[in-house]
Structure formats: C-alpha cells, structure tokens
C-alpha cells in the first residue's frame, strides 16, 4: 500500500492557533480569577518521502524525449576488452555480493560488461521506496583462472557500468536457486517457467523491424530493482528505455512458477512521429521443421525455439500461423481490433521431434501477450528472416498500432506477458498438433500439406474442412482419423499455377461453426 503524506499547512496552523486563543478568551470571561491557559503548539508530522514508483520513471522518459537523443557507449578496457565468448562466460558474479543475500526466495546477480555487451546500464536498488544506486565494482566478480591466467588488473577497470542482471529463485527444486529471468542487451530479456529452458526472448520495443530503412534497437539505460519482502512472491522492476525515436517507462511485476508472469505497464514518449513501431515484441528462432526439410542437411528432424504464432483476435477467433523457413524476408500482418492475445509457441513437446540431447528444443517455453486494455485497430505482425543455422534469432512478432504515435504525446499500454510450456488458453476447440509438407507425388508442380489436429474434441461425425489459398488453387483434400495417435488428419494438395507466394488456410467446421482453430501457412517459391 502506498504511504500517505501527513502535512499540516501554514493556513491550518493559523486556524488552530486562532481557535486556541478564542477558547482561552472565553474561559477568562467566565472565570476571571482563573488565568487563561497558554496556547499549545500543535504537533506537525514531517512529510514522508514519496516512494519511488512508475510515474517517477515516466517523468524521466518525458524529460528525455524533449531533448536530442544521446547514445551511450563504454570503452571496454583492461580485462574487459576483446573478450572471447568463453572468457566472458568465465566472469561470474560472487554470491556473497548478492544485494539480497540471505533471502530464501530470490537472488540477484549483476552482470559485467564485455563481449557484445558494451552499452552501460545504470542499476539501482529500491529498498522500502528509497533508491540506492549500485556503483560498478569489478571486485564483485570471480574471474576463471583458466580464462584469465595473467590475473585481473582491477586498478584500470574504472566505472564502465553494468550490462544487465539476472534473478534467481527456487523454481524447480526448493534447494536450488535457478535462473528465472535475465535482462541484458538493448531492451531484450528472457525468462523460463518451471520445467523449461531459455529459448525465445521478449523486448521492450521494436522499431523499424523488417523495414528498408533498417531496425532501431532501443536500450534500457537504467533499472530500478525493488527488493522483495519476506512474504513477496513477485519482484518489481522499473526500467527507463531510450532511443533515437522514443523514450519510455516500463514496469514489470514478475511472478515465477509453472507459468512465469510479467504484469507489464508501458508509457511511451515519441521524439518523432512513429508509424513502424512494435508493441510487446517477441523474438525467436526457426531454422527448419517438417514443412521445409528439403533445403537442410541435418540429422535432426527439426530445429526451432518456436514453431508457430498463436493468436486470439478481438472477436475471439483462434488462429495458428505455422512458421516456415524462407529464402527471402517474409512479413505477414493480421488485422485486428482490441486483440485478446498473441504469442510464439513451441507445440512439439517430445524428444523425438528434435532428437537433440544438448539443445533440448522440446523444453523451450512459449510466450503469450494478453492486453489488459483496449489497443484499438492495428495488426499482429510476424516477420520471418532467412537463416542458414540455428545461432541467430530470425522470428519477430509484435502489435503494430494502426495510428501513428505522434511527437509530444504520451501513449500507455498494459499487458500480461507469460512464459510457460503451453499458451494459457483452455477454450474447448481443436488445435493443430503438427504440420508437414512435401512435394506432391502425383503432380511435380504441386505440394502436399498434412495438418494434424487434436482428435479429442471431435464426436462421431467428421467435421467439414474449409481449405483456401490466396493464389493458385487447392487440389484434392481428405480427412483421416488416427485414433491411436489421437489425431484428425487433414491432407490436401496445393497447386501454385504460376504464383510466387500464397497464404494457405484451413479450418474444420461443425453444424454450428468452427470446431478447430484456423491453420495458416505461407508458401513461397524457392
């Protein structure tokens, strides 16, 4: 609960003094022999300092937006200069320097600069509403002697700034402090839920993603990390975002568990009119899967952190846009008004789908964005970037408002971001289990698609499939029940007939409407 200020104004003090004097005079007239009491000074409670909160960060963002943007960069010197990947991993935060040392529920690691992390960020702790800046100190790290055989020259390192932080909590076992979230690099952050491993990332903001002008990467230049109380099950974080085009204030209330939830609040202050902006962006990796193995020579059946974009539109239509590998940049935009949710998901959850004993792609989390207010008209945008390996993120999704964000205005967005094994939508509707594709057997110019739906929600009567293509045409199609696999299989042929690009869709209908989510895929000519 927010503290209240108790202040007695000068005017109120004057009124209190006048009342005492009048009361004393009245008593003197009633009993002249009794001396009038001296007026008593009224106690004045000192004003309590206002606890640091979201609006303090919003005020900073507004002030920043009124000035030209200044890029911050740190010269990495001494031990932190020219670090290799292994050297950077050999720098570890000392557990005895944890600001929350002694807490059974949360631990905090501050992260060093180096490698690709050369933009300094300010970190402050907030203890009972009071801000306590944390100065960069290289003595807060242990340096692996195997990676730093010549030791560490502490005297030359100076104040280069932190690169980010991570939070730990007993997520999977009560006696182990697992990483649950890390904020590091530009405005990126990642999180896991119970039983999952790091995979896709979230971002504060996406600007110009996929555009010809090039992408702009905003930076979280400062964090205020609130120390949780003994009974708190959440951690509150405030962040100040800055970029050439916009400044912004962010609030994350993070609750770890089987579903790790970020209750998120955002206020943006554009420096210039912004059209190509992405709210609540998610970034993932898709290299190949059962729809596009022909161009990859790899022992694994699939390699991806996410295999589809799931959407719940403002009119409660459920869409599943399967991801694919393409040789050219692909941008898909799904028009909507006041969306109820969208996110990137990993639906293939068994080891056999990937057969990768190290990466364990079957344990990558899904991320879901659930707006908490009306976002108006816009599009859920999906960007698929060509890649030739699994080492770079190439999938981006976000909400793009239809209206331009104008200079000088404030724009607020509230949403819940959740990381979990499954998207938190339990509506009784059949969902896509797997998508497969290959060259059509009877037509060298065609392509066969296999879309497997969950069989469990269908009755004795088969649904009626509706299959469409935005270009070319749909050939022969049929349904097949696979009871042992608990799948309803839809198979169809797609015939491009000269098309270079087509969006395909399929839905299974009953007498009263859709019984399944709508499957969507993009075909491109290689």
C-alpha positions, 0 to 999 in steps of 0.5 A: 500500500502506498504511504500517505503524506501527513502535512499540516499547512501554514493556513491550518496552523493559523486556524488552530492557533486562532481557535486556541486563543478564542477558547482561552478568551472565553474561559477568562470571561467566565472565570476571571480569577482563573488565568487563561491557559497558554496556547499549545503548539500543535504537533506537525508530522514531517512529510514522508518521502514519496516512494519511488514508483512508475510515474517517477520513471515516466517523468524521466522518459518525458524529460528525455524525449524533449531533448536530442537523443544521446547514445551511450557507449563504454570503452571496454578496457583492461580485462574487459576488452576483446573478450572471447565468448568463453572468457566472458562466460568465465566472469561470474558474479560472487554470491556473497555480493548478492544485494539480497543475500540471505533471502530464501526466495530470490537472488540477484546477480549483476552482470559485467560488461564485455563481449557484445555487451558494451552499452552501460546500464545504470542499476539501482536498488529500491529498498522500502521506496528509497533508491540506492544506486549500485556503483560498478565494482569489478571486485564483485566478480570471480574471474576463471583462472583458466580464462584469465591466467595473467590475473585481473588488473582491477586498478584500470577497470574504472566505472564502465557500468553494468550490462544487465542482471539476472534473478534467481529463485527456487523454481524447480527444486526448493534447494536450488536457486535457478535462473528465472529471468535475465535482462541484458542487451538493448531492451531484450530479456528472457525468462523460463517457467518451471520445467523449461529452458531459455529459448525465445526472448521478449523486448521492450520495443521494436522499431523499424523491424523488417523495414528498408530503412533498417531496425532501431534497437532501443536500450534500457539505460537504467533499472530500478530493482525493488527488493522483495519482502519476506512474504513477496512472491513477485519482484518489481522492476522499473526500467527507463528505455531510450532511443533515437525515436522514443523514450519510455517507462516500463514496469514489470511485476514478475511472478515465477512458477509453472507459468512465469508472469510479467504484469507489464505497464508501458508509457511511451514518449515519441521524439518523432512521429512513429508509424513502424513501431512494435508493441510487446515484441517477441523474438525467436528462432526457426531454422527448419521443421517438417514443412521445409526439410528439403533445403537442410542437411541435418540429422535432426528432424527439426530445429526451432525455439518456436514453431508457430504464432498463436493468436486470439483476435478481438472477436475471439477467433483462434488462429495458428500461423505455422512458421516456415523457413524462407529464402527471402524476408517474409512479413505477414500482418493480421488485422485486428481490433482490441486483440485478446492475445498473441504469442510464439509457441513451441507445440512439439513437446517430445524428444523425438521431434528434435532428437537433440540431447544438448539443445533440448528444443522440446523444453523451450517455453512459449510466450503469450501477450494478453492486453489488459486494455483496449489497443484499438485497430492495428495488426499482429505482425510476424516477420520471418528472416532467412537463416542458414543455422540455428545461432541467430534469432530470425522470428519477430512478432509484435502489435503494430498500432494502426495510428501513428504515435505522434511527437509530444504525446504520451501513449500507455499500454498494459499487458500480461506477458507469460512464459510457460510450456503451453499458451494459457488458453483452455477454450474447448476447440481443436488445435493443430498438433503438427504440420508437414509438407512435401512435394506432391507425388502425383503432380511435380508442380504441386505440394502436399500439406498434412495438418494434424489436429487434436482428435479429442474434441471431435464426436462421431461425425467428421467435421467439414474442412474449409481449405483456401489459398490466396493464389493458385488453387487447392487440389484434392483434400481428405480427412483421416482419423488416427485414433491411436495417435489421437489425431484428425488428419487433414491432407490436401494438395496445393497447386501454385499455377504460376504464383510466387507466394500464397497464404494457405488456410484451413479450418474444420467446421461443425453444424454450428461453426468452427470446431478447430482453430484456423491453420495458416501457412505461407508458401513461397517459391524457392 
